[in-house]
Amino acid sequence: MKQFKGKTIRLLAVICGILLSPLTLAATLTDLAGRTVVLPARAERIILGEGRMLASLAILDRELPAKRVVGMLGDFEQLDPGSYEQYRKVYPKLDQITRLGRSSQSFSVEEAIGLKPQLAIFSLRGHGPDASDQATLQRLSKAGITVIYVDFTKDPLRNTEASIRVLGQALGKVKAAEEYIAFYREEMAKVSQGLAGVSHKPKVFLESRVGLSNGCCETITHGMLGRFVDAAGGDNIANALVPGSHGTVSVEYLLQSQPEVYIGTGIGNPLTARQSGSPRIALGAGIDEATAKASLQRSLGRTGIAQLTAVRQGRAYAISHQFNYSAANVAAVQAMAKWLYPARFEQLNPQATLQNFYKRFQPVPLQGTFWVEAD
């Protein structure tokens, strides 16, 4: 009887050992879409819903973009050619990564499946397939490809930390993720602590993607870069007028409201900056300060914008629109806070924060102008 009982106990122990072994206990995480995702045993072949996610992967491991990414959208070289050229020098085979399309409309599910990835990383909302594209999710899942969603665009200030943590879990880089989150929190706290006791918030108008169209004026409110204004202690004058995350306001409304601070977002790059008379504000990698400032001055000369009190009083600024897709968004928030409250943030150095981000967490150096102020 004792012998039988002993065999039973040993058998149960073996069964428990098998059930609890790493080979059979699949790791799970909750992504930014709120989905509980079972992670693949290996994630050595990855596809990206947006090419600009390479910068976020590099935060965790500088070798990730070169070793694991087999397919991505072609937005990086198209929308941020200055940064792409920097990455290209570090990763000579970057051009050889399969492009799966240029936008969500042209994303090729068939080609993505053909690459045999174990993991697909998509955005909640972005230029590629996002959380609203259930058809792509179902097709990839049916093919055995794990899909996770992150967010550096829809509500970046709320979701950057969580997105980095999810990437760290999915890619086996938890320690690196926590290191970045600690840096992010420390730098963001410099703004929140500096705003303690603020009673009057300066009125701000944020003009989005200046020069993309001839009309006036596209703006961002409850989401994306609009959240940066809130975090920096500004009163976004379009918040009450635009219920969604973005929309347009008229010149007449701006002249009536008269913001105390004007901020434009720059989508100009080294390519458009070489075009004579380009209406876009040029900012980002590969743009020198003189070019950036000249492009801002041109944009401020537009009818209606030139008549704003903020512009006439020299409180007009511009910031790279690429911060809307970057985990380095904390540096942009610091820059805005310094513009809105120069006395409170006299000691704050956003440029040093951005420099530190590149030095510690990027494979490329900081080269370019990412924000600028008017003369």
C-alpha positions, 0 to 999 in steps of 0.5 A: 500500500505504501509502495503504491502511495509513493508511486502515486505521489511521484507520478503527481509530482511529474505531472505537476512539473510538466504542467508548470514547466516554461515549455507549457506555461505560455506567457500572456500580456494585456496590450493597449487594446485591452486584449489578453494576448498569449505570446509566441514561444519565440519572436524572432521574426517580427512585422511592424504596422509602422516603420517608425516603430523601429525607434521604439524597438531600439529603446529596448535593444539596439540590435532588435531592428536589424535582427528581428524585423522582417517586414514593415510599412513604408512610412518611415522613409516617406514621412521622416526621411531625415531620421530614416537616413540616420538609421540607414547608416547604422543598419545598412540592410534597412532597405532590404526589409520587406515593405508591406505597403505605404498605408493602411489601405495598401497594407498587404496581408498576404505578403505579411503572412508569407514572411512567416512572422511570429509577432505583429506589432500594430498601433491603436491608431496610425498610418498602418493597420490599427485596432479598428481593422478587425479583418486584418487581425482575424486573418493574421491570427488565423495564420498563427501570427500573434498581434499586439497593439501599442500606442504612441499616437492616439493618447501618447502621454497616457500610453507611452509607459504602458506601450514600452512595458508591453514591448518589453514583455513581448520581446523579452526586454523587461529590464530595458523597458523598466529602465526607460520608464524610470527615465520617462517618469523622472523627466515628466515629473519635472513638468508636473512639479513645476506646474504646482500652484499654477492659477492662470493657464495661458491660452494656446493655439496649436496649429497642426501640420502647417503647410500641408494645405492652403486652408486654415487652420487644422488643430489638435485637441483631445488626443495626440499632440493636443495632450502635450499642451494640457500636460504643459499647463496650457489652455488649448483654445480649440478644446471646447470647439473641437470635440474629437482629437482633431479638426479645424478652426477659422481664422476669424475664431483665432482673431476673436480668441487671440491666443497668448501662445501660438505653436505650429507643428512641423512636417517639413523635412530635408527633402521639402526644405530644399523646395523653394518657398515650401509652406511647411515648417521644417523640423527634425533630423537633418534640419539646421536651426537657420532653416527651421527658423526661416520656415517658421517665419515664412509660415507666420506671415500668412494672413490671419496668423500674422495678426495674432497677438501671440505672433506680434508679441514674439510668443510663436513657436514650432515643434516637430510633428514626429513627436506624435509618434515617438516615445521621446514625447516627454522632451516636447512637453518640456519644451512647451512648458518652458515656452508657456512658463519661462520663469517657472521653468528657467532651469529646465533644459528640454534640449538636454533631455532630448540629447540624453534620450538619444545618447542612452536609448537610440542607435543614432546621435541627435542631429537636427532641430526639433523645435524652434521659436520665432525672432 
